[in-house]
Amino acid sequence: MKFAFKCLLTVTFLLTLSLAALACSKGSPVNKVKLVEIALTDESYAFGVDKNQPELLPKVNELITKIKDDGTFDQIYERYFGGGTPQPVVSAKPDSAKEQLVVATNAAFEPFEYMEGDK
């Protein structure tokens, strides 16, 4: 069960990272999105990198290696899926001077998403 949560956390993190990287890439429009249906009971997960942006793959792999090596991945896992306490996050203010990726969520799915006051 612990391994499944680590896999889910990894997939969520990598998808967010991939979307952020795509949003920040200038002159590289995303031509189409393909939904791949995955049975949520399967323990196999994956993510993809746009074949038109192959420079993203080594960057993502480098980040994964770094957070595994320096213990960041285990800290994140412990905080959200082990015995730790999740810490609330305050949303960044919109800034028209920067390119920003705006993400929205329905925070009604504890323990993955929830609200504590306005955080």
URURRA-V955551 format. One record per backbone hydrogen bond with DSSP energy under -0.5 kcal/mol. NH is the residue of the N-H (numbers start at 1). CO is the residue of the C=O. Records with the same first field share a line. If there is no record, write none. Layout:
# URURRA-V955551
NH->CO ; CO
This chain:
# URURRA-V955551
5->1
6->2
7->3
8->4
9->5
10->6
11->7
12->8
13->9
14->10
15->11
16->12
17->13
18->14
19->15
20->16
21->17
22->18
23->19
24->20
25->21 ; 22
28->25
31->29
35->33
36->34
37->35
42->39
45->43
53->50
54->51
56->53
57->54
58->54
59->55
60->56
61->57
62->58
63->59
64->60
65->61
66->62
67->63
68->64
69->65
70->66
71->68
73->67
75->71
76->72
77->73
78->74
79->75
80->76
81->77
82->77 ; 78
84->78
86->84
89->119
98->95
100->98
102->100
103->101
107->105
108->106
109->113
112->109
113->109
119->116
